[in-house]
Structure formats: structure tokens, C-alpha cells
Amino acid sequence: MCSKVPFISNAIMKATGCSSFNLLVNNGAAAGQVIYHTHMHIIPRKAFDCLWASESLLRRPLNLNDEKVSQLADRIQKQLLPSEICQDTKNQSFCSSKS
């Protein structure tokens, strides 16, 4: 799982226009784990984004509607797909603006 972090985090940073990220694992209920399987959170960050005021790990979810979430997922997916997949016409919706 850790070997994929650079690949996935780079895609997320490109899709969000960020240059940094937090890598977070909540392991156990006392640590805030609510989904009980191993997974990592890659949280894109920008300078002075105030995501966590005082970095206290208080949860402040972004207020995104379904359309914005879908657009963000599409931008990340475009970064993850190999360029040769974009040659396949079945995947044009994911590849039309790959940079």
C-alpha cells in the first residue's frame, strides 16, 4: 500500500493544484478510526489553507456538492490513467483533457 502513495499523491496534487499533502492513518477507535480496515488518507494541502486550525486534527469536512466531488474525482482519475488508455475511445470521457 505504501508503495502506491507517491503515484496517487502526485495525481491528487496535480488534480487539486496543491504542492503538499498530509498522509494520515487512523488506527483504532481512540485514534478516530471509523472504517475498520487499513486505509490511508491523502489530504492535499496549500500554504495557509487553515484546514486544521492549529493542526489539532479537528475534522472540518469540505462543503462540496455532488457535482464538485464528481469533477474532482474525474480530475484525479485523469492523472492516474496511463496515457495509452486515453487512446481507447471507450475511455474518452476520462481522458479528454489529460495534461
C-alpha positions as CSV (number, residue, x, y, z in Angstrom):
1,M,0.0,0.0,0.0
2,C,2.8,2.5,0.9
3,S,4.5,1.9,-2.4
4,K,1.5,3.5,-4.2
5,V,1.5,6.6,-2.1
6,P,3.9,8.6,-4.4
7,F,1.9,7.7,-7.5
8,I,-1.5,8.5,-6.0
9,S,-0.4,11.6,-4.1
10,N,1.2,13.1,-7.2
11,A,-2.1,12.6,-9.1
12,I,-4.1,14.2,-6.3
13,M,-1.7,17.2,-6.0
14,K,-1.8,17.8,-9.8
15,A,-5.6,17.5,-9.9
16,T,-6.0,19.9,-6.9
17,G,-3.2,22.3,-7.7
18,C,-1.5,21.6,-4.4
19,S,2.2,21.2,-3.7
20,S,2.0,19.3,-0.4
21,F,-0.1,16.7,1.4
22,N,-0.7,15.1,4.7
23,L,-0.7,11.3,4.9
24,L,-3.0,10.1,7.7
25,V,-3.8,6.7,9.1
26,N,-6.3,6.4,11.9
27,N,-5.7,3.0,13.6
28,G,-8.2,2.1,16.3
29,A,-11.3,3.8,17.7
30,A,-9.2,6.1,20.1
31,A,-7.4,7.4,17.0
32,G,-10.6,8.2,15.2
33,Q,-10.9,5.1,13.0
34,V,-14.5,4.7,11.9
35,I,-13.9,2.4,8.9
36,Y,-12.3,-0.8,10.2
37,H,-9.9,-1.8,7.5
38,T,-6.5,-0.5,6.8
39,H,-6.5,2.6,4.6
40,M,-4.7,5.9,4.2
41,H,-5.9,9.4,3.8
42,I,-4.0,11.6,1.3
43,I,-5.0,15.1,2.2
44,P,-3.9,17.8,-0.4
45,R,-2.6,21.0,1.3
46,K,-1.9,24.6,0.3
47,A,0.0,27.1,2.4
48,F,-2.2,28.8,4.9
49,D,-5.2,26.7,3.9
50,C,-6.3,26.6,7.6
51,L,-7.6,23.0,7.1
52,W,-6.8,22.3,10.7
53,A,-6.6,25.5,12.7
54,S,-3.6,24.9,15.0
55,E,-3.2,21.5,13.3
56,S,-5.2,19.9,16.1
57,L,-6.7,17.3,13.7
58,L,-10.2,18.7,14.2
59,R,-12.4,17.4,11.4
60,R,-13.8,20.2,9.2
61,P,-15.1,18.5,6.1
62,L,-15.1,20.5,2.9
63,N,-18.6,21.6,1.8
64,L,-18.7,20.1,-1.7
65,N,-21.8,19.2,-3.7
66,D,-22.1,16.0,-5.7
67,E,-21.1,17.8,-8.9
68,K,-17.9,19.2,-7.4
69,V,-17.0,15.9,-5.9
70,S,-17.5,14.2,-9.3
71,Q,-15.4,16.8,-11.1
72,L,-12.6,16.4,-8.6
73,A,-12.8,12.6,-8.9
74,D,-12.6,12.9,-12.7
75,R,-9.5,15.2,-12.5
76,I,-7.7,12.7,-10.1
77,Q,-8.7,9.8,-12.3
78,K,-7.3,11.5,-15.4
79,Q,-3.9,11.8,-13.6
80,L,-4.0,8.1,-12.6
81,L,-4.8,6.7,-16.0
82,P,-1.9,5.8,-18.2
83,S,-1.8,7.8,-21.4
84,E,-2.2,4.7,-23.6
85,I,-5.6,4.1,-22.0
86,C,-6.7,7.5,-23.3
87,Q,-6.2,6.3,-26.8
88,D,-9.1,3.8,-26.3
89,T,-12.3,5.5,-27.4
90,K,-14.3,3.8,-24.5
91,N,-12.3,6.0,-22.1
92,Q,-12.6,9.3,-23.8
93,S,-14.7,10.8,-21.0
94,F,-11.8,10.3,-18.6
95,C,-9.1,11.4,-21.0
96,S,-10.4,14.4,-23.0
97,S,-8.3,16.9,-21.0
98,K,-5.5,14.9,-19.6
99,S,-2.4,17.0,-19.2
